[in-house]
Amino acid sequence: MIKILIVEDEKPAARRLERLLTEMNYPVFQKLHSVEEAVDWFQKNPQVDLIFLDIQLSDGLSFEIFEQVHIESDLIFTTAYDEYALKAFKLNSIDYLLKPIDKEELKSALKKFEKRKSSETIDAKLLKSLLLKSQTDETYKTRFSVKVGEKLKTYSADEIACFESSDKATSLVTYEGKHYVIDDSLNQLEPKLSPTDFFRINRSHIIHYRSIQDMLSYSSSRIKISLKGVDQPVIVSRERVKEFKTWIG
């Protein structure tokens, strides 16, 4: 069964969307109403198939959710304004629906979702995996410049223990434990890094495999990792453990 999630702060709008979806035989799995509630839910639950996401929530823009958690679900944005359309499509959304949501436009968006879903066959996933493995490291960013006072210093990818996000800032962390604030968020960095060398273990850390010193089983089937240059252990989130084990070999 397809799992659908609605993130909408206006409860009447959420109920109306749920009713429309139910009429079309798309039952709603869960409804959430704020950025904070959504982040907490995504941290504790596995990915759903499709998210209807209002852009302007009571405690901020829903784009902020993607800065804090890794989401792989298909997205359909809903909003009363069209000024965020470009940013929505940059997040690889299926569609962008203006409120009040038109039933025919909703049907069209769901058809796009079904078409994308049916094209994600096992063969397609295998092909994507093989293409990813065949790419050379030249495709990815191999050097990073950081600001040290008035000067710029360059680090190669192999000199980086991890990238971490804390207090709305992203830092490059070296094996010597030096931290340098950089401009890119983890979401922006992730596609630029070689998946052979780097892996995003949770919403706050992307680690280099050479930085791993020790791995231990942790509560809720998670994994605790000690990294070179990082004082405190980092935790592989529950939803990423299986993929992490495949990545680490």
C-alpha positions in Angstrom: 0.0 0.0 0.0 1.2 3.5 -0.9 2.0 5.6 2.2 1.0 9.2 1.8 1.9 12.0 4.3 0.4 15.5 4.4 2.4 18.4 6.0 -0.1 21.3 6.3 -0.5 23.8 9.1 -4.1 24.8 8.1 -6.2 21.9 9.5 -9.2 22.5 7.3 -7.0 22.5 4.2 -5.4 19.3 5.4 -8.8 17.6 6.0 -10.0 18.8 2.5 -6.9 17.3 0.8 -7.3 14.1 2.8 -10.9 13.9 1.7 -10.0 14.4 -2.0 -7.2 11.8 -1.8 -9.5 9.3 -0.1 -12.1 9.8 -2.8 -9.4 8.9 -5.4 -8.5 5.7 -3.4 -5.3 7.2 -2.0 -5.7 6.9 1.8 -3.5 9.3 3.9 -1.1 7.6 6.3 -0.3 10.6 8.5 -0.9 14.4 8.8 1.7 16.8 10.3 1.3 20.5 10.9 4.7 22.3 11.4 8.4 22.2 10.5 9.3 21.1 14.1 6.7 18.3 14.1 7.8 17.1 10.6 11.5 17.0 11.5 10.8 15.1 14.6 8.5 12.6 12.7 11.1 12.1 9.9 13.8 11.4 12.4 11.9 8.6 14.0 10.1 7.0 11.1 11.0 5.3 7.8 10.4 7.1 4.5 6.9 7.3 3.0 6.1 7.0 -0.7 4.6 10.5 -1.3 4.5 13.8 0.7 2.1 16.6 0.1 4.0 19.6 1.6 2.6 23.0 2.2 5.4 25.6 1.8 4.5 28.2 4.4 4.0 26.5 7.8 3.2 28.1 11.1 6.9 28.0 12.3 8.7 28.6 9.0 9.1 27.4 5.4 8.9 23.7 4.8 12.2 24.0 2.8 13.8 24.2 6.3 12.8 20.5 6.9 15.3 19.4 4.2 18.1 21.2 5.9 17.6 19.0 9.0 16.6 15.6 7.7 17.3 13.5 4.6 14.1 12.8 2.7 13.9 10.5 -0.3 10.1 10.4 -0.7 8.4 11.9 -3.8 7.1 15.4 -3.2 4.1 17.4 -4.3 4.2 21.0 -2.9 1.0 22.9 -2.1 0.7 26.6 -1.4 -1.4 29.7 -1.9 1.6 31.5 -3.5 3.6 30.8 -6.6 6.8 32.6 -5.6 8.5 29.4 -4.4 7.9 27.3 -7.5 11.5 27.4 -8.7 12.9 26.4 -5.3 10.3 23.6 -5.1 11.3 22.1 -8.4 15.0 22.3 -7.5 14.0 19.8 -4.7 12.9 17.4 -7.5 9.2 17.7 -6.7 6.7 15.9 -8.9 4.3 18.9 -9.0 3.4 22.2 -7.5 -0.3 22.8 -6.7 -1.8 26.2 -5.9 -4.5 26.5 -3.3 -7.4 25.9 -3.3 -6.4 22.7 -4.8 -8.3 21.8 -8.0 -9.4 18.2 -8.1 -8.4 17.7 -11.8 -4.9 19.2 -11.1 -4.6 16.8 -8.1 -5.5 13.9 -10.4 -2.8 15.0 -12.8 -0.2 15.3 -10.1 -1.1 11.8 -8.9 -0.7 10.4 -12.4 2.8 11.9 -12.5 3.6 10.2 -9.2 2.3 6.8 -10.5 4.2 7.1 -13.7 7.5 7.9 -11.8 6.7 5.1 -9.4 6.1 2.5 -12.1 9.3 3.5 -13.9 11.4 2.7 -10.8 11.6 -1.0 -11.5 14.3 -3.2 -10.1 16.1 -3.0 -13.5 16.0 0.8 -13.4 17.4 0.8 -9.9 20.2 -1.6 -11.0 21.0 0.5 -14.0 21.2 3.7 -11.9 23.5 1.8 -9.4 25.8 0.6 -12.2 26.0 4.1 -13.7 26.8 5.6 -10.4 29.7 3.1 -9.9 31.0 3.7 -13.4 31.4 7.4 -12.8 35.0 8.6 -12.1 35.9 10.8 -9.2 36.5 13.6 -11.6 32.7 14.0 -11.6 32.8 15.0 -8.0 34.4 17.8 -6.0 37.9 16.8 -4.9 39.2 20.1 -3.4 37.6 22.5 -0.9 38.8 26.0 -0.1 38.2 27.4 3.4 38.8 30.9 4.8 41.4 31.2 7.5 41.4 34.9 8.6 42.0 36.8 5.4 43.6 33.9 3.7 42.2 30.9 1.8 43.4 27.3 2.5 42.7 24.3 0.3 42.0 20.7 1.5 41.7 17.7 -0.7 38.8 15.3 -0.2 41.2 12.7 1.3 42.2 15.2 4.1 38.6 15.7 5.3 37.3 13.5 8.1 33.7 14.7 7.8 31.3 17.6 7.1 29.0 18.4 10.0 26.0 20.7 10.5 25.5 22.5 13.8 23.7 25.6 14.9 22.6 26.3 11.3 26.2 26.3 10.1 28.1 23.7 8.1 31.7 22.9 8.9 34.6 21.0 7.2 36.4 18.9 9.8 40.0 17.7 9.2 41.7 14.7 10.6 43.6 17.0 13.0 40.2 18.2 14.4 40.2 21.6 12.8 36.8 23.0 12.0 36.2 25.5 9.1 32.7 27.0 8.4 31.8 26.6 4.7 29.0 28.1 2.6 27.3 24.9 1.4 24.7 23.0 3.4 24.9 19.2 3.8 22.1 18.9 1.3 24.1 21.0 -1.2 27.3 19.1 -0.5 25.9 15.6 -0.7 25.6 15.3 -4.6 29.0 16.9 -5.0 30.8 14.2 -3.0 32.0 10.9 -4.3 29.7 8.2 -2.9 32.6 5.8 -2.9 34.4 8.0 -0.3 31.6 9.9 1.6 28.4 8.8 3.2 25.7 10.8 4.9 25.0 8.9 8.1 22.4 11.3 9.6 21.0 14.8 9.2 24.1 16.3 10.7 27.1 14.4 9.4 28.6 13.3 6.1 31.7 11.1 6.8 34.8 9.9 4.9 35.4 6.2 5.1 39.0 6.7 6.0 38.1 8.7 9.1 36.4 5.7 10.7 38.3 4.5 13.7 35.8 2.3 15.4 32.1 1.1 15.0 29.9 -0.2 17.8 26.3 -1.5 17.9 24.0 1.2 19.5 20.4 1.3 20.7 17.5 0.9 18.3 19.6 -1.0 15.8 21.8 2.0 15.1 25.6 2.2 14.9 28.0 4.4 16.9 31.1 5.5 15.1 34.4 7.1 16.3 36.0 9.4 13.8 39.5 10.8 13.5 39.4 14.5 14.4 36.0 14.3 16.0 35.8 14.4 19.8 32.3 12.8 20.2 31.1 9.6 18.6 28.5 10.1 15.8 25.5 7.9 15.2 24.2 6.3 12.0 20.5 7.0 12.0 18.2 4.0 12.0 16.8 4.6 8.5 20.4 4.7 7.1 21.9 1.7 8.8 21.1 -0.8 6.0 22.5 1.4 3.3 25.5 2.3 5.5 26.4 -1.4 5.9 26.3 -1.9 2.2 28.5 1.2 1.6 31.1 0.2 4.2 31.3 -3.3 2.8 
